[in-house]
Amino acid sequence: MTLLLHLRRLSLRMDRPILLVARPTGCLAIAFLVACMSRDDRFAGADSGQASRRAGAAAALGNGYVYTADETGRSISRVDLRSVEVSHIPVGIMPHNVQVAPDGRSVLAVGSAVISMPAGASVGPGRDAEQEHDDDAAGSLLVLLAGASDTTGAVRIPIGRSPAHVVVSADGRRAFTTNSGDNSVIVVDLAARRVTDTVRVAAFPHGLRLSPDGRELYVACTNANSVSVIDVPTLREVARVSVGRAPVQVGFTPDGGRVYVTLRDDNAVAVINTRTRRVAATIPVGRSPIQLAATPDGRSVYVANQGTPTAPDSTVSVIDVTTNAVITTLRAGRGAHGVAVSADGTRVFIANTFANTVTVIDATRQRVLRNVSVGQGPSGISYRR
């Protein structure tokens, strides 16, 4: 990987700092943690003798699982929302994004390769623990069993340089990944375990999402200040929509009528009318917004504002879709990055890159329920029923 490409990656991600963290120990650690907790966090340890209260608090986080791509930790974390138990799965890549397949049976992750393995080979558990990162190696798409405790049986598929995000078609047959280093979107046949097509797009594609009907793919191209629109049946780029500075991720409303786009360098979110393919509004949010997602009822869009490694933001802007205005701002963790929403829309999950946590939000009351510790450098996040 060239130095220029590496700098471009750092400019976009801003979530791979090499940090030296002094960790307090003993009684000082307890005092430090309590002091840093919000009031909503403290229930986890405040009444240690009240088992029923702890059980009720855990149940309040919701049902199902949350997966995070722990980029600097080279792992995938799985959070059981009922028990609040966290499992860490070492993987052979530095995963930037993770996505649960529509049928819930598998979890897909993309990232830069850490070790070299033959295409289609299985990954052994813990193989990446002491390996060096290979900047010249192709990126990888990993397909893991959703309930597995390690990567035994997982499949690795080479997909290109600097992969960023992955989405899966509704029928589960194809995956689409962005390759920032190659300015392309890669199409993967998941059954055949191979790349079948490559679609050229604008410079440095990052986040992407499929339209609700599955016919179009919108891709945020960070260095082109635009969103590429791909016609899925023909696999052709059919439009480029200028949106503002450094678009990072896109998100459809459930009816497919609008696409919301984070503009990292404008501290704003652009709104695209998908019928006209024009920007209909621009909404100021927090500093350096990264990911966003709409709720299933189509009423709200949650935006994670990451800030920078030296000046992190920790806020989540909640946009009212009717007015296209921020109606409330919530406090997550340092470096709020990834966003996922539960199937019923009652919970929103934020991956906090610099805090190594996931914030669980009660979307019905607009309040933070808890911060859960996960692996190092969580960026992408996905929900499984």
Sine and cosine of phi, psi and omega as CSV:
sin_phi,cos_phi,sin_psi,cos_psi,sin_omega,cos_omega
0.00,0.00,0.73,-0.68,-0.03,-1.00
-0.96,0.30,0.34,-0.94,0.03,-1.00
-0.88,0.48,-0.62,0.78,0.00,-1.00
-0.88,0.48,-0.71,0.70,0.01,-1.00
-0.89,0.46,-0.65,0.76,0.01,-1.00
-0.88,0.48,-0.66,0.75,0.02,-1.00
-0.92,0.39,-0.61,0.79,0.04,-1.00
-0.90,0.45,-0.66,0.75,0.04,-1.00
-0.88,0.48,-0.70,0.72,0.00,-1.00
-0.90,0.43,-0.62,0.79,0.01,-1.00
-0.88,0.47,-0.64,0.77,-0.01,-1.00
-0.97,0.24,-0.81,0.59,-0.19,-0.98
-0.93,0.36,-0.75,0.66,-0.07,-1.00
0.76,0.65,0.37,0.93,-0.03,-1.00
-0.75,-0.66,0.46,0.89,0.10,-1.00
-0.81,-0.59,0.63,0.78,0.02,-1.00
-0.93,0.37,0.52,-0.85,0.13,-0.99
-1.00,-0.04,0.95,-0.30,-0.12,-0.99
-0.94,-0.35,0.65,-0.76,0.16,-0.99
-0.97,-0.24,0.91,-0.42,-0.08,-1.00
-0.92,-0.40,0.82,-0.57,0.09,-1.00
-0.99,0.10,0.86,-0.50,-0.05,-1.00
-0.98,-0.19,0.85,-0.53,0.04,-1.00
-0.92,0.40,0.45,-0.89,-0.03,-1.00
-0.81,-0.59,0.21,-0.98,0.11,-0.99
0.85,0.52,-0.62,-0.79,-0.04,-1.00
-0.90,0.45,-0.55,0.84,0.02,-1.00
-0.89,0.46,-0.58,0.82,0.01,-1.00
-0.89,0.45,-0.67,0.74,0.01,-1.00
-0.89,0.46,-0.71,0.70,0.00,-1.00
-0.89,0.45,-0.63,0.78,-0.02,-1.00
-0.90,0.43,-0.71,0.70,-0.04,-1.00
-0.92,0.40,-0.68,0.73,0.00,-1.00
-0.89,0.45,-0.66,0.75,-0.01,-1.00
-0.90,0.44,-0.54,0.84,-0.06,-1.00
-1.00,0.06,-0.23,0.97,-0.02,-1.00
-0.96,0.27,0.53,-0.85,0.17,-0.98
-0.99,0.17,0.17,-0.98,0.00,-1.00
-0.87,0.49,-0.60,0.80,-0.02,-1.00
-0.94,0.34,-0.40,0.91,0.02,-1.00
-0.97,0.23,-0.53,0.85,-0.24,-0.97
-0.94,0.35,-0.28,0.96,0.00,-1.00
-0.87,0.49,-0.37,0.93,-0.08,-1.00
-0.89,0.46,-0.49,0.87,-0.05,-1.00
-0.76,-0.65,-0.07,1.00,-0.13,-0.99
-0.92,0.39,-0.62,0.78,-0.01,-1.00
-0.87,-0.49,0.93,0.36,-0.12,-0.99
-0.88,0.47,-0.38,0.93,-0.02,-1.00
-1.00,0.07,-0.13,0.99,-0.05,-1.00
-0.99,-0.16,1.00,0.03,-0.05,-1.00
-0.89,0.46,-0.62,0.78,-0.04,-1.00
-0.91,0.42,-0.61,0.79,0.00,-1.00
-0.92,0.39,-0.64,0.77,0.05,-1.00
-0.89,0.45,-0.67,0.74,-0.01,-1.00
-0.90,0.44,-0.64,0.77,0.02,-1.00
-0.91,0.41,-0.63,0.77,0.02,-1.00
-0.90,0.43,-0.66,0.75,0.01,-1.00
-0.90,0.43,-0.68,0.73,-0.01,-1.00
-0.88,0.47,-0.49,0.87,-0.04,-1.00
-0.92,0.38,-0.28,0.96,-0.01,-1.00
-0.95,0.30,-0.33,0.94,0.06,-1.00
0.89,-0.46,-0.16,-0.99,0.00,-1.00
-0.91,-0.41,0.41,-0.91,0.05,-1.00
0.99,-0.13,-0.37,-0.93,-0.10,-0.99
-0.70,-0.72,0.45,-0.89,0.13,-0.99
-0.84,-0.55,0.71,-0.71,0.03,-1.00
-0.91,-0.42,0.69,-0.73,0.07,-1.00
-0.85,-0.53,0.56,-0.83,0.11,-0.99
-1.00,-0.04,0.97,-0.25,-0.06,-1.00
-1.00,0.02,1.00,0.01,-0.22,-0.98
-0.90,0.43,-0.77,0.64,-0.01,-1.00
-0.97,0.22,-0.36,0.93,0.04,-1.00
-1.00,0.05,-0.11,0.99,0.00,-1.00
0.81,0.59,0.73,0.68,-0.04,-1.00
-0.49,-0.87,0.20,-0.98,0.19,-0.98
-0.91,-0.41,0.76,-0.64,0.09,-1.00
-0.98,-0.20,0.66,-0.75,0.08,-1.00
-0.88,-0.48,0.85,-0.52,-0.01,-1.00
-0.96,-0.27,0.87,-0.50,0.13,-0.99
-0.99,0.12,0.93,-0.37,-0.13,-0.99
-0.94,0.34,-0.41,0.91,0.02,-1.00
-0.97,0.25,-0.74,0.68,-0.06,-1.00
-1.00,-0.08,-0.23,0.97,-0.10,-0.99
0.85,0.52,0.50,0.86,0.12,-0.99
-1.00,0.06,0.66,-0.75,-0.05,-1.00
-0.89,-0.45,0.80,-0.60,0.08,-1.00
-0.94,-0.33,0.65,-0.76,0.02,-1.00
-0.92,-0.38,0.81,-0.58,-0.04,-1.00
-0.92,-0.40,0.97,-0.26,0.05,-1.00
-0.89,0.45,0.64,-0.77,0.00,-1.00
-0.75,-0.66,0.27,-0.96,-0.06,-1.00
-1.00,0.03,0.37,0.93,0.05,-1.00
-0.66,-0.75,0.17,-0.98,0.17,-0.98
-0.99,-0.13,1.00,0.01,-0.18,-0.98
-0.95,0.32,0.79,-0.62,0.06,-1.00
-0.99,-0.14,-0.49,0.87,-0.05,-1.00
-0.64,-0.77,0.51,-0.86,0.02,-1.00
-0.68,-0.73,0.57,-0.82,-0.03,-1.00
-0.56,-0.83,0.81,-0.59,0.10,-1.00
-0.98,0.22,0.73,-0.69,0.03,-1.00
-0.91,0.41,0.43,-0.90,-0.05,-1.00
-0.83,0.56,-0.54,0.84,0.00,-1.00
-0.99,0.11,-0.06,1.00,0.06,-1.00
0.97,0.25,0.06,1.00,-0.08,-1.00
-1.00,0.06,-0.40,0.92,-0.05,-1.00
-0.72,-0.70,0.34,-0.94,0.05,-1.00
-0.82,-0.57,0.77,-0.64,-0.01,-1.00
-0.95,-0.31,0.65,-0.76,0.02,-1.00
-0.68,-0.73,0.59,-0.81,0.05,-1.00
-0.81,-0.59,0.52,-0.85,0.03,-1.00
0.05,-1.00,0.03,-1.00,0.02,-1.00
-0.96,0.28,0.62,-0.78,-0.06,-1.00
-0.94,0.35,0.61,-0.80,0.07,-1.00
-0.96,-0.29,-0.63,0.78,0.04,-1.00
-0.78,-0.63,0.40,-0.92,-0.01,-1.00
-1.00,-0.07,0.80,-0.60,0.03,-1.00
-0.70,-0.72,0.47,-0.88,0.05,-1.00
-0.89,0.46,0.53,-0.85,0.03,-1.00
-0.85,0.52,0.70,-0.71,0.03,-1.00
0.99,0.17,0.00,1.00,-0.04,-1.00
-0.98,0.22,0.42,-0.91,0.07,-1.00
-0.99,0.14,0.46,-0.89,-0.01,-1.00
-0.97,-0.24,0.77,-0.64,0.04,-1.00
-0.99,0.15,0.51,-0.86,-0.01,-1.00
-0.89,0.45,0.71,-0.70,0.09,-1.00
0.96,0.27,0.21,0.98,-0.10,-1.00
-0.92,0.39,-0.39,0.92,-0.11,-0.99
-1.00,-0.02,-0.02,1.00,-0.26,-0.97
-0.82,0.57,-0.68,0.73,-0.08,-1.00
-0.87,-0.49,0.35,0.94,-0.06,-1.00
-1.00,0.07,0.45,-0.89,0.08,-1.00
-1.00,0.05,0.53,-0.85,0.05,-1.00
-0.97,0.24,0.72,-0.69,-0.04,-1.00
-0.97,-0.24,0.98,-0.22,-0.06,-1.00
-0.92,0.39,-0.40,0.92,-0.06,-1.00
-1.00,-0.01,-0.17,0.99,-0.04,-1.00
-0.97,0.23,0.48,-0.88,0.09,-1.00
-0.91,0.42,0.48,-0.88,0.09,-1.00
-0.94,0.34,0.12,-0.99,-0.09,-1.00
-0.70,-0.72,0.53,-0.85,0.24,-0.97
-0.95,-0.31,0.85,-0.53,0.06,-1.00
-0.96,-0.26,0.70,-0.71,0.08,-1.00
-0.89,-0.46,0.91,-0.41,-0.06,-1.00
-0.91,-0.42,0.46,-0.89,0.14,-0.99
-0.94,0.33,0.73,-0.69,-0.13,-0.99
-0.88,0.47,-0.57,0.82,-0.06,-1.00
-1.00,-0.09,0.05,1.00,-0.07,-1.00
-0.96,0.29,0.51,-0.86,0.02,-1.00
-1.00,-0.06,-0.13,0.99,0.07,-1.00
-0.51,-0.86,-0.14,-0.99,-0.08,-1.00
-0.99,-0.13,0.27,0.96,0.08,-1.00
-0.86,0.51,0.80,-0.60,-0.01,-1.00
1.00,0.05,-0.09,1.00,0.04,-1.00
-0.93,0.37,0.42,-0.91,-0.02,-1.00
-0.91,-0.41,0.72,-0.70,0.08,-1.00
-0.94,-0.33,0.74,-0.68,0.01,-1.00
-0.81,-0.58,0.88,-0.47,0.06,-1.00
-0.91,0.42,0.70,-0.71,-0.09,-1.00
-0.74,-0.68,-0.09,1.00,0.01,-1.00
0.78,-0.63,-0.12,-0.99,-0.08,-1.00
-1.00,-0.02,0.64,-0.77,0.08,-1.00
0.81,0.59,0.82,0.57,0.07,-1.00
-0.92,0.40,0.59,-0.81,-0.08,-1.00
-0.89,-0.46,-0.84,0.54,-0.09,-1.00
-0.74,-0.68,0.31,-0.95,0.03,-1.00
-0.63,-0.78,0.62,-0.78,0.16,-0.99
-0.73,-0.68,0.35,-0.94,-0.07,-1.00
-0.84,-0.55,0.66,-0.75,0.04,-1.00
-0.90,0.44,0.40,-0.92,-0.08,-1.00
-0.87,0.50,-0.53,0.85,0.01,-1.00
-0.99,0.11,-0.05,1.00,0.05,-1.00
0.97,0.26,0.15,0.99,-0.08,-1.00
-1.00,0.07,-0.52,0.85,-0.09,-1.00
-0.79,-0.62,0.53,-0.85,0.14,-0.99
-0.89,-0.45,0.55,-0.84,0.04,-1.00
-0.85,-0.53,0.80,-0.59,-0.01,-1.00
-0.82,-0.58,0.53,-0.85,0.11,-0.99
-1.00,-0.07,0.72,-0.70,0.09,-1.00
-0.92,-0.40,0.99,-0.14,-0.08,-1.00
-0.88,0.48,-0.61,0.79,-0.05,-1.00
-0.95,0.30,-0.32,0.95,-0.04,-1.00
-0.93,-0.37,0.03,1.00,-0.03,-1.00
0.78,0.63,0.78,0.62,-0.07,-1.00
-0.52,-0.86,0.29,-0.96,0.20,-0.98
-0.92,-0.39,0.77,-0.63,-0.04,-1.00
-0.98,-0.20,0.68,-0.73,0.05,-1.00
-0.95,-0.30,0.81,-0.59,-0.08,-1.00
-0.89,-0.46,0.79,-0.61,0.16,-0.99
-0.99,0.14,0.94,-0.34,-0.12,-0.99
-0.95,0.32,-0.52,0.85,0.02,-1.00
-0.95,0.31,-0.65,0.76,0.00,-1.00
-0.99,0.13,-0.23,0.97,0.01,-1.00
0.86,0.50,0.72,0.69,0.00,-1.00
-0.45,-0.89,0.38,-0.92,0.08,-1.00
-0.97,0.23,0.75,-0.66,-0.01,-1.00
-0.94,-0.35,-0.45,0.89,-0.05,-1.00
-0.50,-0.86,0.41,-0.91,0.10,-1.00
-0.75,-0.67,0.78,-0.62,-0.01,-1.00
-0.91,-0.42,0.87,-0.50,0.04,-1.00
-0.96,0.27,0.68,-0.73,0.02,-1.00
-0.72,-0.70,-0.19,-0.98,-0.01,-1.00
-0.95,0.30,0.02,-1.00,-0.19,-0.98
-0.93,0.37,0.75,-0.67,0.12,-0.99
0.86,0.52,0.90,0.44,0.07,-1.00
-0.91,0.41,0.64,-0.77,-0.04,-1.00
-0.79,-0.61,-0.99,-0.11,-0.03,-1.00
-0.97,0.23,0.49,-0.87,0.04,-1.00
-0.49,-0.87,0.46,-0.89,0.04,-1.00
-0.55,-0.83,0.54,-0.84,0.10,-0.99
-1.00,0.07,0.58,-0.82,0.10,-0.99
-0.91,0.41,0.40,-0.92,-0.03,-1.00
-0.83,0.55,-0.52,0.86,0.04,-1.00
-1.00,0.05,-0.04,1.00,0.07,-1.00
0.97,0.23,0.11,0.99,-0.09,-1.00
-1.00,-0.03,-0.32,0.95,-0.01,-1.00
-0.74,-0.67,0.48,-0.88,0.04,-1.00
-0.83,-0.56,0.86,-0.51,0.04,-1.00
-0.98,-0.18,0.74,-0.67,-0.12,-0.99
-0.79,-0.61,0.83,-0.55,0.05,-1.00
-0.99,0.16,0.88,-0.47,-0.03,-1.00
-0.95,-0.31,0.98,-0.19,-0.25,-0.97
-0.89,0.46,-0.73,0.68,-0.09,-1.00
-0.99,0.15,-0.13,0.99,0.04,-1.00
-0.98,-0.19,-0.09,1.00,-0.04,-1.00
0.82,0.57,0.60,0.80,-0.07,-1.00
-0.54,-0.84,0.20,-0.98,0.10,-1.00
-0.89,-0.45,0.82,-0.57,0.05,-1.00
-1.00,0.03,0.66,-0.75,0.04,-1.00
-0.93,-0.37,0.85,-0.52,-0.01,-1.00
-0.95,-0.32,0.76,-0.64,0.13,-0.99
-0.99,0.16,0.91,-0.41,-0.14,-0.99
-0.92,0.39,-0.67,0.74,0.00,-1.00
-0.86,0.50,-0.59,0.81,-0.03,-1.00
-0.98,-0.19,-0.19,0.98,-0.06,-1.00
0.80,0.60,0.76,0.65,0.08,-1.00
-0.83,-0.56,0.61,-0.79,0.15,-0.99
-0.96,0.26,0.86,-0.51,-0.10,-0.99
-0.94,-0.33,-0.20,0.98,0.00,-1.00
-0.30,-0.95,0.41,-0.91,0.18,-0.98
-0.77,-0.64,0.83,-0.55,-0.07,-1.00
-0.95,-0.31,0.88,-0.47,0.08,-1.00
-0.95,0.32,0.77,-0.64,-0.12,-0.99
-0.81,-0.59,-0.45,0.89,-0.12,-0.99
0.65,-0.76,-0.12,-0.99,-0.17,-0.99
-0.99,0.13,0.80,-0.60,0.13,-0.99
0.84,0.54,0.89,0.46,0.13,-0.99
-0.92,0.40,0.69,-0.73,-0.09,-1.00
-0.91,-0.42,-0.69,0.72,-0.04,-1.00
-0.57,-0.82,0.38,-0.92,0.02,-1.00
-0.83,-0.56,0.38,-0.93,0.05,-1.00
-0.48,-0.88,0.80,-0.59,0.01,-1.00
-0.99,0.12,0.52,-0.85,0.28,-0.96
-0.97,0.25,0.42,-0.91,-0.08,-1.00
-0.85,0.53,-0.47,0.88,0.02,-1.00
-1.00,0.10,-0.06,1.00,0.03,-1.00
0.97,0.23,0.06,1.00,-0.08,-1.00
-0.98,0.20,-0.41,0.91,-0.02,-1.00
-0.70,-0.71,0.48,-0.88,0.15,-0.99
-0.82,-0.57,0.81,-0.59,0.06,-1.00
-0.99,-0.12,0.68,-0.73,-0.12,-0.99
-0.77,-0.63,0.83,-0.56,0.08,-1.00
-0.97,0.25,0.73,-0.68,0.04,-1.00
-0.92,-0.40,1.00,-0.09,-0.14,-0.99
-0.84,0.54,-0.71,0.70,-0.12,-0.99
-1.00,0.04,-0.08,1.00,0.09,-1.00
-0.97,-0.25,-0.07,1.00,-0.08,-1.00
0.78,0.63,0.76,0.65,-0.11,-0.99
-0.45,-0.89,0.17,-0.99,0.09,-1.00
-0.81,-0.58,0.78,-0.62,0.06,-1.00
-1.00,-0.07,0.50,-0.87,0.02,-1.00
-0.87,-0.49,0.87,-0.49,0.00,-1.00
-0.98,-0.19,0.76,-0.65,0.18,-0.98
-0.99,0.16,0.91,-0.42,-0.12,-0.99
-0.95,0.30,-0.29,0.96,0.05,-1.00
-0.97,0.25,-0.71,0.71,-0.02,-1.00
-1.00,-0.02,-0.29,0.96,-0.10,-1.00
0.82,0.57,0.72,0.70,0.07,-1.00
-0.76,-0.65,0.44,-0.90,0.06,-1.00
-0.97,0.26,0.84,-0.54,-0.04,-1.00
-0.99,-0.12,-0.37,0.93,-0.02,-1.00
-0.28,-0.96,0.39,-0.92,0.13,-0.99
-0.75,-0.66,0.78,-0.62,-0.16,-0.99
-0.89,-0.47,0.86,-0.51,0.08,-1.00
-0.91,0.41,0.69,-0.73,0.06,-1.00
-0.73,-0.68,-0.47,-0.88,0.01,-1.00
-0.98,0.19,-0.20,-0.98,-0.07,-1.00
-0.99,0.14,0.77,-0.64,0.07,-1.00
0.79,0.61,0.90,0.43,0.06,-1.00
-0.91,0.41,0.63,-0.78,-0.07,-1.00
-0.90,-0.44,-0.95,0.30,-0.01,-1.00
-0.94,-0.33,0.27,-0.96,0.02,-1.00
-0.39,-0.92,0.33,-0.94,0.03,-1.00
-0.39,-0.92,0.57,-0.82,0.06,-1.00
-1.00,-0.02,0.48,-0.87,0.08,-1.00
-0.98,0.21,0.41,-0.91,-0.05,-1.00
-0.86,0.51,-0.44,0.90,0.02,-1.00
-0.99,0.14,-0.08,1.00,0.06,-1.00
0.96,0.27,0.21,0.98,-0.05,-1.00
-1.00,-0.01,-0.49,0.87,-0.13,-0.99
-0.71,-0.70,0.44,-0.90,0.15,-0.99
-0.81,-0.59,0.79,-0.61,0.01,-1.00
-0.98,-0.18,0.76,-0.65,-0.09,-1.00
-0.84,-0.54,0.82,-0.58,0.04,-1.00
-1.00,-0.04,0.83,-0.55,-0.02,-1.00
-0.97,-0.24,0.94,-0.35,-0.15,-0.99
-1.00,0.07,-0.56,0.83,-0.15,-0.99
0.95,0.32,-0.47,-0.88,-0.01,-1.00
-0.83,-0.56,0.22,-0.97,0.03,-1.00
-0.86,0.52,-0.58,0.82,-0.02,-1.00
-1.00,0.07,-0.39,0.92,0.02,-1.00
-0.66,-0.75,0.96,0.29,-0.09,-1.00
-0.91,0.41,0.57,-0.82,0.24,-0.97
-0.99,-0.15,0.32,-0.95,-0.01,-1.00
-0.61,-0.79,0.43,0.90,-0.10,-0.99
-0.96,-0.28,0.37,-0.93,0.11,-0.99
-0.83,-0.56,0.87,-0.49,0.03,-1.00
-1.00,-0.01,0.76,-0.65,0.02,-1.00
-0.96,-0.28,0.90,-0.44,-0.06,-1.00
-0.99,-0.15,0.75,-0.66,0.14,-0.99
-0.99,0.13,0.88,-0.48,-0.08,-1.00
-0.92,0.40,-0.50,0.86,-0.01,-1.00
-0.92,0.40,-0.68,0.74,-0.06,-1.00
-0.98,-0.20,-0.20,0.98,-0.10,-1.00
0.80,0.60,0.74,0.68,0.04,-1.00
-0.69,-0.72,0.48,-0.88,0.07,-1.00
-0.96,0.27,0.85,-0.53,-0.05,-1.00
-0.98,-0.19,-0.36,0.93,0.08,-1.00
-0.36,-0.93,0.39,-0.92,0.05,-1.00
-0.79,-0.61,0.81,-0.59,-0.03,-1.00
-0.95,-0.31,0.39,-0.92,0.00,-1.00
-0.98,-0.22,0.90,-0.44,0.05,-1.00
-0.98,-0.18,-0.79,-0.62,0.05,-1.00
-0.87,-0.49,0.11,-0.99,-0.04,-1.00
-0.88,0.47,0.77,-0.64,0.02,-1.00
0.97,0.25,0.70,0.71,0.04,-1.00
-0.83,0.56,0.85,-0.52,-0.18,-0.98
-0.79,-0.61,-0.92,0.38,-0.09,-1.00
-1.00,0.01,0.46,-0.89,0.01,-1.00
-0.70,-0.71,0.74,-0.67,0.13,-0.99
-0.64,-0.77,0.46,-0.89,-0.03,-1.00
-0.81,-0.59,0.65,-0.76,0.04,-1.00
-0.92,0.40,0.34,-0.94,-0.06,-1.00
-0.87,0.49,-0.55,0.84,0.00,-1.00
-1.00,0.02,-0.06,1.00,0.07,-1.00
0.98,0.20,0.10,1.00,-0.05,-1.00
-1.00,0.05,-0.28,0.96,-0.02,-1.00
-0.78,-0.63,0.63,-0.78,0.11,-0.99
-0.84,-0.54,0.67,-0.74,-0.08,-1.00
-0.87,-0.49,0.75,-0.66,-0.03,-1.00
-0.87,-0.49,0.82,-0.57,0.11,-0.99
-1.00,0.04,0.84,-0.54,-0.06,-1.00
-0.97,-0.24,0.97,-0.24,-0.17,-0.99
-0.87,0.49,-0.69,0.72,-0.09,-1.00
-1.00,0.05,-0.31,0.95,-0.01,-1.00
-1.00,-0.09,-0.22,0.98,-0.05,-1.00
0.85,0.53,0.69,0.72,-0.02,-1.00
-0.66,-0.75,0.23,-0.97,0.20,-0.98
-0.88,-0.47,0.80,-0.60,0.07,-1.00
-1.00,-0.06,0.77,-0.64,0.04,-1.00
-0.97,-0.23,0.84,-0.54,-0.06,-1.00
-0.93,-0.37,0.73,-0.68,0.17,-0.98
-0.99,0.15,0.96,-0.27,-0.08,-1.00
-0.97,0.26,-0.30,0.95,0.02,-1.00
-0.98,0.21,-0.50,0.87,-0.01,-1.00
-0.93,-0.36,-0.06,1.00,-0.02,-1.00
0.81,0.59,0.84,0.54,0.06,-1.00
-0.56,-0.83,0.48,-0.88,0.02,-1.00
-0.98,0.19,0.76,-0.64,0.02,-1.00
-1.00,-0.03,-0.66,0.75,-0.09,-1.00
-0.15,-0.99,0.42,-0.91,0.19,-0.98
-0.94,-0.34,0.80,-0.60,-0.06,-1.00
-0.93,-0.38,0.78,-0.63,0.01,-1.00
-0.95,0.30,0.71,-0.70,0.06,-1.00
-0.79,-0.62,-0.46,-0.89,-0.01,-1.00
-0.98,0.20,-0.13,-0.99,-0.08,-1.00
-1.00,0.09,0.76,-0.64,0.08,-1.00
0.93,0.37,0.71,0.71,0.00,-1.00
-0.90,0.44,0.74,-0.67,0.01,-1.00
-0.86,-0.51,-0.98,0.20,0.04,-1.00
-0.95,0.31,0.39,-0.92,-0.03,-1.00
-0.49,-0.87,0.55,-0.83,0.00,-1.00
-0.54,-0.84,0.47,-0.88,-0.05,-1.00
-0.93,-0.36,0.61,-0.79,0.08,-1.00
-0.80,-0.60,0.73,-0.68,0.00,-1.00
-0.82,0.57,0.00,0.00,0.00,0.00
